[in-house]
Amino acid sequence: MAQDELLGEYAQAIRELSELIVMAQKPIRILDSLKWDAEIEDHFFKSKCKTLPLIDRDYYLKKNPLSFDPEKKKEEFHNIDRAIRRKLGQYSGIGSIMQRMCYEYIRVIEMLEARGTPKFTEISQELYGSSDDAFHIGAPTLKDLATVVHNTLSNIKDQVKTAEDERIYTSEETVTILSDRLGSYFADREHIRVELSDGIIADAAAGADKIKIHNGLKFSLREIRTFEIHEGWVHLGTTLNGMAQPICTFLSKGAPSSTVTQEGLAIITEIFTFSSYPGRVRRLTNRISAVNMAEGGANFFDVYQFYREQNLTEEDSYQSTVRVFRGSTPEGGPYTKDLSYSKGFILIYNYMRLAVQRGLVKRIPLLFVGKTTLEDLHILADLQEEGIITPPRYIPPQFADIAALSAWMVYSLFLNRLDLRRLALDFKGILQ
């Protein structure tokens, strides 16, 4: 058989298996399955914030029943896993990616079945991590990051606030501004939508072809810029890049392991574009502290009070606390997905430094080829050379220019070797 025929047969098998995963995961909507309705919020505030939200296992079964049969759906993924081994072999790189996706989707289904029970948090920690996880032996944890950020930002306070931090733009105005900006970034702007939504906890959220903006709020220019970069350039961009893949169509869909990479990629892009700001960083690290509290046994009241002490409004404190306990109960463990932002940032930043050090800088733009994970980049690099995947169309300029990125990382590698405590002593005289 000729080489071209072998490649054609191989590509066709990958495409068929990939489409099976895309179709199988379609009815799984994690956040929709975990949400609390407006009645829970109304009851909480009518009780003067003194009664725990009335959430238990039965609440999820009655209010958010799954739109699929869990057992049948798990068996479907098991069948896809077996088909991958039969058609691609035990040691296929692309096969290993798709098999892991099958495994993770099965665990997601099991997590959703466990809503309102301790097992829910156990599976969440397996999929997204824990605030006590180490990055390597002897390394500080995410919990330690939150402490460092809190202490540092306390020294800055309001020194860096400008007119760009004033929340003067309505949700409607934000939709108009974002639509115009993203229309300039994406070539196929007619397929990009920005719209208002009453059904999201976050200020903004990206879907397959649109960005939702929380209705009834006001935003600052800094926040709008963050939406543009985070939800638009990264989340929407990687989705469109994945959807454009002619063979590996699964790259348009994100299993939990890709969530850590994608959220981390969004945060690091905010940093590299100078779009982030202290309030944004504090919000992300407050989520680490809140999850850590819940992992340590804190209940809804405790976390709500923590957010109030961070000077959040009652409404913002409630919504932020719901993010921690959604899928669980007010006295149960947390949903740990919100660790993905900071965890992913740290992992990706260090990957890029090491990639530059080892001469693998050309792999970095592959982070945007779809809903990727760090551990798959070496496989994706091989697949690109084979012509199985195509290069990403939408890459933020800061990542497309790997020359400039390499310069940044080279200095970072050296700066990491300096002892900040020793420098603080030497600089003492000029920091007074």
C-alpha positions in Angstrom: 0.0 0.0 0.0 1.4 3.4 -0.9 2.4 6.0 1.7 -0.4 8.4 0.7 -3.0 5.6 1.0 -1.7 4.7 4.5 -1.9 8.4 5.6 -5.4 8.7 4.1 -6.6 5.6 5.9 -5.0 6.8 9.1 -6.5 10.3 8.9 -9.9 8.9 8.1 -9.8 6.7 11.2 -8.8 9.6 13.4 -11.5 11.8 12.0 -14.2 9.2 12.5 -13.1 8.5 16.1 -12.8 12.2 16.8 -16.3 12.8 15.6 -17.6 10.1 17.9 -16.1 12.0 20.9 -17.5 15.3 19.7 -21.0 13.8 19.4 -20.9 11.8 22.6 -19.9 14.8 24.8 -22.6 17.1 23.3 -25.3 16.7 25.9 -22.9 17.0 28.9 -23.3 20.5 30.2 -21.3 20.7 33.5 -22.2 24.2 34.7 -25.8 23.9 33.8 -26.0 20.7 35.9 -24.5 22.5 38.9 -26.3 25.8 39.0 -28.5 27.1 41.8 -31.7 29.0 40.8 -32.8 32.5 41.8 -35.1 31.2 44.6 -32.1 30.0 46.6 -30.6 33.4 46.4 -33.8 35.1 47.4 -34.3 32.8 50.4 -30.7 33.5 51.5 -31.1 37.3 51.6 -34.7 37.2 53.0 -33.2 35.3 55.9 -30.8 38.2 56.4 -27.9 35.9 55.3 -28.5 33.7 58.4 -29.9 30.6 56.8 -27.8 28.2 54.7 -29.0 27.8 51.2 -31.4 24.8 50.9 -29.3 22.6 48.7 -29.0 18.8 49.0 -28.7 15.9 46.7 -32.4 15.9 45.9 -32.2 19.5 44.8 -30.0 18.6 41.9 -32.0 15.6 40.9 -35.2 17.6 40.8 -34.0 21.0 39.6 -31.2 20.0 37.3 -31.8 16.5 36.1 -29.3 15.3 33.5 -30.4 15.4 29.9 -28.9 12.0 29.2 -28.8 8.5 30.7 -25.5 8.4 32.7 -25.0 4.6 32.4 -25.6 4.6 28.6 -23.4 7.7 28.2 -20.6 6.0 30.1 -20.9 2.9 28.1 -20.8 5.0 24.9 -17.4 6.4 26.0 -16.2 2.9 26.9 -17.1 1.8 23.4 -15.3 4.7 21.8 -12.2 3.9 24.0 -12.2 0.3 22.8 -12.7 1.4 19.2 -9.6 3.7 19.5 -7.5 0.8 20.7 -8.7 -1.4 17.9 -8.2 1.1 15.1 -5.1 3.0 16.2 -3.3 0.6 18.4 -2.2 0.7 22.0 0.7 3.1 21.6 -0.7 5.7 19.3 0.0 9.2 20.5 -3.2 10.7 19.0 -5.1 7.6 20.4 -3.8 8.3 23.9 -5.2 11.8 23.8 -8.6 10.6 22.7 -8.6 7.8 25.2 -7.8 10.2 28.0 -10.7 12.4 26.9 -13.0 9.4 27.1 -11.8 8.6 30.6 -12.2 12.2 31.7 -15.7 12.4 30.3 -16.7 9.3 32.2 -15.3 10.8 35.4 -17.3 14.0 34.7 -20.5 11.9 34.4 -19.6 10.2 37.7 -19.0 13.6 39.2 -22.4 14.8 38.0 -24.1 11.7 39.4 -22.4 12.5 42.7 -23.8 16.0 43.0 -24.7 16.8 46.6 -22.4 14.1 48.0 -18.7 14.0 49.3 -17.7 12.1 46.2 -18.5 15.1 44.0 -15.6 17.0 45.5 -13.3 14.0 45.4 -13.8 13.7 41.6 -13.5 17.5 41.2 -10.1 17.4 42.9 -9.0 14.6 40.6 -10.0 16.5 37.5 -9.1 20.1 38.4 -6.8 19.7 41.4 -6.7 20.9 45.0 -5.4 24.1 46.6 -2.8 22.0 48.5 -1.3 20.3 45.4 2.4 20.9 44.9 4.0 21.8 41.6 7.1 19.8 42.4 8.6 18.4 45.6 9.2 21.1 48.1 7.5 23.7 46.0 4.9 26.2 47.4 1.3 25.4 46.7 -1.6 27.4 45.2 -2.6 28.3 48.8 0.8 29.8 49.3 0.4 31.9 46.1 -2.9 33.3 47.4 -1.1 34.4 50.6 1.8 36.1 48.8 -0.6 37.9 46.4 -2.8 39.1 49.3 0.2 40.4 51.3 1.7 42.2 48.2 -1.5 43.8 47.0 -2.2 45.1 50.5 1.0 47.2 50.1 -0.3 48.6 46.8 -3.9 49.3 47.8 -5.4 52.0 45.6 -2.1 53.4 44.3 -2.6 52.0 40.7 -6.2 52.9 40.1 -7.0 55.2 37.2 -10.0 56.3 35.3 -9.9 53.0 33.4 -11.0 51.3 36.6 -14.3 53.2 36.9 -17.3 51.1 36.1 -19.3 53.4 33.9 -20.2 51.1 31.0 -23.5 49.3 31.1 -23.9 45.7 30.0 -25.4 46.9 26.7 -22.6 49.3 26.0 -20.1 46.5 26.9 -21.7 44.3 24.3 -21.3 47.0 21.6 -17.7 47.7 22.5 -16.7 44.0 22.6 -18.5 43.3 19.3 -16.6 46.0 17.6 -13.2 45.0 19.0 -13.6 41.2 18.3 -14.9 42.0 14.9 -11.5 43.6 14.2 -9.6 40.6 15.6 -11.5 37.7 14.0 -11.5 37.5 10.2 -14.9 35.7 10.1 -16.6 38.4 12.2 -20.0 37.5 10.9 -19.9 34.3 13.0 -18.9 36.1 16.2 -21.6 37.2 18.6 -21.6 39.1 21.9 -24.9 39.1 23.7 -26.5 39.7 27.1 -27.3 36.9 29.4 -29.2 36.5 32.7 -28.2 32.9 33.2 -24.5 33.1 34.1 -22.6 33.6 37.4 -19.5 35.1 35.8 -19.4 38.6 34.4 -18.6 37.1 31.0 -18.4 33.6 29.5 -17.4 32.3 26.1 -19.4 29.7 24.2 -18.7 28.0 20.9 -19.4 31.1 18.8 -20.4 33.8 21.2 -19.6 35.6 24.4 -22.2 36.2 27.0 -22.2 39.3 29.1 -23.9 39.3 32.5 -26.9 41.6 32.2 -27.6 44.4 34.6 -24.1 45.2 35.6 -21.6 48.0 34.9 -18.0 47.5 33.8 -14.8 49.4 33.5 -12.5 49.7 30.5 -10.0 47.4 32.2 -12.7 44.8 32.7 -13.9 45.1 29.0 -10.3 44.7 27.8 -10.0 41.5 30.0 -13.2 40.1 28.4 -11.7 40.9 25.0 -8.5 39.0 25.7 -9.7 36.2 28.0 -13.0 35.3 26.5 -12.3 36.5 23.0 -8.7 36.0 21.9 -8.2 32.9 23.9 -11.4 30.9 24.6 -13.3 31.9 21.5 -10.1 31.8 19.5 -9.1 28.3 20.5 -12.6 27.1 19.9 -12.6 28.5 16.3 -9.1 27.0 15.7 -10.3 23.6 16.9 -13.4 23.8 14.8 -11.3 24.5 11.8 -9.3 21.3 12.1 -10.2 19.0 9.2 -9.3 15.7 11.0 -8.8 16.2 14.8 -12.2 17.8 15.4 -12.1 16.9 19.1 -9.7 19.9 19.5 -12.8 22.1 19.5 -14.1 20.5 22.7 -12.5 20.8 26.1 -12.2 17.9 28.6 -11.4 18.8 32.2 -7.6 18.5 31.7 -7.8 21.1 29.0 -9.6 23.5 31.3 -6.5 24.0 33.4 -4.4 24.7 30.3 -7.1 26.9 28.6 -7.8 29.0 31.7 -4.1 29.4 32.4 -3.5 30.4 28.8 -6.2 33.0 29.1 -4.6 34.5 32.3 -1.1 34.5 30.9 -2.4 36.2 27.8 -3.9 38.9 30.0 -0.5 39.3 31.7 1.4 39.4 28.4 -0.9 42.0 26.9 -0.7 44.1 30.1 -4.5 43.8 30.4 -4.6 42.4 33.9 -4.6 44.5 37.0 -4.4 44.1 40.8 -8.2 43.8 41.3 -8.3 41.0 38.7 -5.4 39.1 40.4 -6.9 39.5 43.8 -10.2 38.1 42.5 -8.4 35.0 41.1 -6.4 34.4 44.3 -9.4 35.0 46.5 -10.9 32.0 44.7 -8.0 29.9 45.8 -8.4 31.0 49.4 -12.2 30.3 49.2 -11.7 26.8 47.8 -9.0 26.1 50.4 -11.3 27.1 53.2 -14.0 24.8 51.9 -11.5 22.0 51.5 -10.6 22.5 55.1 -14.2 22.2 56.3 -15.6 25.8 56.0 -19.3 26.1 55.1 -21.2 28.6 53.0 -21.5 31.1 55.8 -17.7 31.1 56.4 -16.8 31.6 52.7 -19.5 34.3 52.3 -18.1 36.2 55.3 -14.6 35.8 53.8 -15.7 37.6 50.7 -17.5 40.3 52.6 -14.2 40.9 54.4 -12.6 41.4 51.0 -15.0 44.4 50.6 -17.2 42.7 48.0 -20.9 43.6 48.0 -23.5 41.2 49.4 -24.5 40.2 45.9 -20.9 39.7 44.7 -20.1 37.8 47.9 -23.0 35.5 47.4 -22.2 34.8 43.7 -18.6 34.2 44.5 -19.5 31.8 47.3 -21.9 29.9 45.0 -19.0 29.3 42.6 -17.3 27.4 45.4 -20.2 25.2 46.5 -22.1 24.7 43.3 -22.6 21.0 42.7 -21.9 20.3 46.3 -23.9 21.4 49.4 -23.5 24.5 51.7 -21.7 22.3 54.2 -19.9 20.0 51.8 -16.6 20.2 49.9 -15.9 22.6 47.0 -16.1 22.4 43.3 -12.4 23.1 42.5 -12.6 24.2 38.9 -11.7 27.8 39.9 -8.2 26.7 40.8 -7.6 26.2 37.1 -6.9 29.9 36.4 -3.9 30.3 38.7 -2.7 26.7 38.4 -2.8 26.8 34.6 -0.9 30.1 34.6 1.9 28.8 36.7 2.2 25.6 34.6 2.2 27.3 31.3 4.6 30.0 32.3 7.1 27.4 33.4 6.5 25.3 30.3 7.4 28.3 28.1 10.5 29.0 30.0 11.7 25.4 29.7 10.6 25.2 26.1 12.8 28.2 25.3 15.7 26.8 27.3 15.5 23.5 25.5 15.0 24.9 22.0 11.3 23.9 21.7 10.0 27.4 21.3 8.1 26.6 18.1 5.7 24.4 20.1 4.4 27.3 22.1 1.9 28.6 19.4 0.3 25.1 19.4 -1.2 26.0 22.7 -3.8 27.8 20.6 -4.6 25.1 18.1 -7.7 24.1 20.1 -8.6 22.9 23.5 -5.2 21.5 24.3 -3.3 20.3 27.3 0.4 20.8 28.1 1.1 17.1 28.2 -0.1 16.7 24.6 2.0 19.4 22.9 4.8 17.0 21.9 2.2 14.7 20.2 0.5 17.7 18.6 3.8 18.9 17.2 4.3 15.5 15.5 0.8 15.5 14.2 1.4 19.0 12.6 4.5 17.7 10.9 2.5 14.8 9.6 -0.2 17.1 8.3 -2.9 15.6 10.6 -3.5 19.0 12.3 -3.2 22.4 10.8 -1.6 25.4 12.4 -3.8 27.7 14.5 -5.3 30.6 12.6 -5.9 32.9 15.6 -2.9 33.4 17.8 -2.5 36.5 20.0 0.4 38.7 18.6 2.4 38.1 21.8 2.5 34.4 21.1 2.7 34.5 17.4 6.0 36.5 17.6 8.1 33.7 19.2 11.3 35.8 18.8 10.0 38.5 21.3 8.6 35.8 23.5 11.9 34.0 23.6 13.7 37.2 24.8 11.2 37.5 27.6 11.7 33.9 28.7 15.5 34.1 28.5 15.6 36.9 31.0 13.0 35.1 33.1 15.2 32.1 33.4 18.0 34.2 34.8 15.9 36.4 37.1 14.6 33.2 38.7 18.1 32.5 40.0 18.3 35.7 42.0 17.5 35.6 45.7 14.7 38.2 46.3 15.3 38.2 50.0 19.0 39.1 49.6 18.1 41.8 47.1 15.6 43.2 49.5 18.4 43.7 52.1 20.7 45.2 49.5 17.9 47.6 48.2 16.8 48.6 51.6 18.4 52.0 51.4 16.6 52.9 48.2 13.2 51.4 49.0 12.6 53.6 52.1 
